[in-house]
């Protein structure tokens, strides 16, 4: 299980980095946190609401976990407890969307 999740984490993390996100690689969760500011974005809520329509991928705004939501505004997280094929497709879609 550990090796499987590590491989999925690494796959998604690399895909997110290739798409231009700043990636914070986790050590013990099912989520990869990213900073969206390198993409020219700063509002995680707006970013996450628009992302499914933009490329068919979903993310969670981290601000929902902050007492002071503005501190978490530029951070979003992506789940990697998915099938490898799903993660590969998501990474491809993100790269295509943000590297065009």
C-alpha positions, 0 to 999 in steps of 0.5 A: 500500500505504501509503495502504491501510494508513493508512486501515485503521489510522485506521478501526480506531483510531477504532473502538477509541477510540469503544468506549472504549479508549485508543489508541496510533496506530502509525507503522510496524506492522500493529497498534494497541496499546490500553490496556484500563484505561478499560474497567475492565479490567487483565488483558490475558490474561483480556481477550483470552481472553474477547473472542472470546466477548463480541463475536467479535473477537480481540486479542493481549495485549502482555504476551507481549512484555515481560520483566516481564509485569506492565508490559504487563498492561493493553495489548492489540493489534489487527491492522489488516491485514484487509479494510475490511469486517472492520475496520468490523464489528469496530469496530461489535462493540466499540462495541456491547459496550463502550458498552452 
